[in-house]
């Protein structure tokens, strides 16, 4: 139960960060299409680009899992069945 809750909380935090960054890009840039976002990337202020990058980087670091956001992984692998690991 401990490993499942820890895994859920970590992945939910990463998912929320990524969702918020994607929603901000789509809503405030007027499109969710990548070519449109690339064309309008110069209109995003530099300090906001840093925050968006950090949100995506943290989300991917949790999902991958990279150090120091990997502490859910050992608990999950110990509790998972052999076929699942």
VOVO-75309 format. One record per residue: x, y, z of N, C-alpha, C in turn. Coordinates in steps of 0.2 Angstrom, whole numbers, plus 5000, padded with zeros to 4 digits. Each point is the difference from the previous one (the first is absolute). Layout:
KETI:n_x:n_y:n_z:ca_x:ca_y:ca_z:c_x:c_y:c_z
KETI:X:Y:Z:X:Y:Z:X:Y:Z
...
//
This chain:
KETI:n_x:n_y:n_z:ca_x:ca_y:ca_z:c_x:c_y:c_z
KETI:5004:4994:5000:4996:5006:5000:5004:5006:5000
KETI:5006:5000:5004:5004:5006:5000:5003:5001:4994
KETI:5003:4995:4996:5003:5001:4994:4995:5003:4995
KETI:4994:4997:5000:4995:5003:4995:4998:5007:5001
KETI:4999:5002:5006:4999:5007:5002:5005:5005:4998
KETI:5006:4997:5001:5006:5005:4999:5001:5000:4992
KETI:4999:4995:4996:5000:5000:4993:4995:5004:4997
KETI:4994:5000:5003:4994:5004:4998:5001:5007:5001
KETI:5003:5002:5006:5001:5007:5001:5005:5003:4996
KETI:5006:4997:4999:5005:5002:4996:4998:5001:4992
KETI:4997:4995:4998:4998:5000:4993:4994:5005:4999
KETI:4996:5001:5005:4994:5005:4999:5003:5007:5000
KETI:5005:5001:5005:5004:5007:5000:5003:5001:4993
KETI:5003:4995:4997:5004:5001:4994:4994:5002:4994
KETI:4995:4996:5000:4995:5001:4995:4996:5007:5001
KETI:4999:5002:5006:4997:5007:5001:5005:5005:4997
KETI:5006:5000:5002:5005:5005:4997:5000:5000:4993
KETI:5000:4994:4997:5000:5000:4992:4993:5003:4998
KETI:4995:4998:5003:4993:5002:4997:5000:5008:5001
KETI:5002:5003:5005:5000:5007:5001:5004:5003:4995
KETI:5006:4998:4999:5004:5003:4995:4997:4999:4993
KETI:4997:4995:4998:4997:4999:4993:4994:5004:5000
KETI:4996:5000:5005:4994:5005:5000:5002:5007:4999
KETI:5005:5002:5004:5002:5007:4999:5002:5002:4993
KETI:5004:4995:4997:5002:5001:4993:4995:5001:4995
KETI:4995:4995:5001:4994:4999:4995:4996:5006:5001
KETI:4998:5002:5006:4995:5005:5001:5003:5007:4998
KETI:5006:5002:5003:5002:5007:4999:5004:5001:4993
KETI:5002:4994:4997:5002:5001:4993:4995:4999:4995
KETI:4994:4998:5002:4995:4999:4995:4999:4994:4996
KETI:5005:4995:5001:5000:4994:4997:5004:4995:5004
KETI:4998:4993:4998:5003:4995:5003:5005:4996:4995
KETI:5000:5003:4994:5003:4996:4995:5008:5003:5000
KETI:5004:4995:5000:5007:5001:5001:5003:5005:4995
KETI:4999:5000:4993:5002:5005:4996:4998:5007:5001
KETI:4994:5001:5003:4997:5006:5002:5004:5003:5006
KETI:5001:4995:5005:5004:5002:5006:5007:5002:4998
KETI:5003:4996:4996:5007:5002:4998:5001:5007:4996
KETI:4995:5001:4996:5000:5007:4997:4999:5006:5005
KETI:4996:4998:5005:4998:5006:5005:5005:4999:5006
KETI:5005:4996:5000:5004:5000:5006:5004:5006:5002
KETI:5001:5004:4995:5004:5007:5001:4995:5004:5004
KETI:4994:4999:5000:4996:5005:5004:4999:4998:5007
KETI:5003:4995:5002:4999:4998:5008:5006:5003:5003
KETI:4999:5004:5005:5006:5003:5004:5005:4995:5003
KETI:5006:5002:5000:5005:4995:5002:4999:4997:5007
KETI:4998:5005:5004:4999:4997:5007:4995:4995:5000
KETI:4995:5000:4996:4994:4996:5000:5003:4993:4997
KETI:5004:5001:4995:5003:4994:4996:5004:4996:5005
KETI:5003:5003:5005:5004:4996:5005:4995:4996:5004
KETI:4995:5003:5002:4995:4997:5005:4997:4994:4996
KETI:4998:5001:4994:4997:4995:4996:5005:4994:4999
KETI:5006:5002:4999:5005:4995:4999:5001:4996:5006
KETI:5000:5003:5006:5001:4997:5007:4994:4995:5001
KETI:4994:5002:4998:4994:4996:5001:5001:4994:4996
KETI:5002:5000:4994:5001:4994:4995:5005:4996:5003
KETI:5006:5003:5002:5006:4996:5002:4998:4996:5006
KETI:4997:5004:5005:4998:4996:5006:4995:4994:4999
KETI:4995:5002:4995:4996:4994:4999:5003:4994:4996
KETI:5005:5002:4996:5003:4994:4996:5005:4997:5005
KETI:5003:5004:5005:5005:4997:5005:4996:4995:5004
KETI:4994:5001:5002:4996:4996:5004:4998:4994:4996
KETI:4998:5001:4994:4997:4994:4996:5006:4995:4998
KETI:5006:5003:4999:5005:4996:4997:5003:4994:5005
KETI:5001:5000:5005:5002:5005:5006:5007:5001:5001
KETI:5001:5007:5001:5007:5002:5000:5001:5002:5007
KETI:5007:5000:5002:5002:5002:5007:4999:5008:5001
KETI:4997:5002:5005:4998:4998:5006:4993:4998:5001
KETI:4996:5000:4994:4993:4998:5000:4998:4993:4999
KETI:5005:4996:5002:4999:4993:4998:4998:4995:5006
KETI:4999:5003:5006:4999:4996:5006:4994:4996:5000
KETI:4995:5001:4995:4994:4996:5000:5002:4993:4996
KETI:5006:5000:4996:5001:4994:4996:5002:4994:5004
KETI:5005:5000:5005:5002:4994:5004:4994:4997:5004
KETI:4996:5004:5002:4994:4998:5004:4995:4996:4995
KETI:4999:5003:4994:4995:4997:4996:5003:4994:4997
KETI:5007:4999:4998:5002:4994:4998:5001:4995:5005
KETI:5000:5001:5006:5000:4995:5005:4993:4997:5001
KETI:4995:5004:4999:4993:4998:5001:4997:4997:4994
KETI:5003:5001:4994:4997:4998:4994:5002:4992:4999
KETI:4995:4997:4996:5002:4993:4999:5006:5000:4995
KETI:5003:4994:5000:5006:4999:4995:4999:5002:4993
KETI:4994:4998:4998:4998:5001:4993:4999:5008:4998
KETI:4998:5003:5005:4999:5007:5000:5006:5004:5000
KETI:5005:4998:5004:5007:5004:5000:5004:4998:4994
//
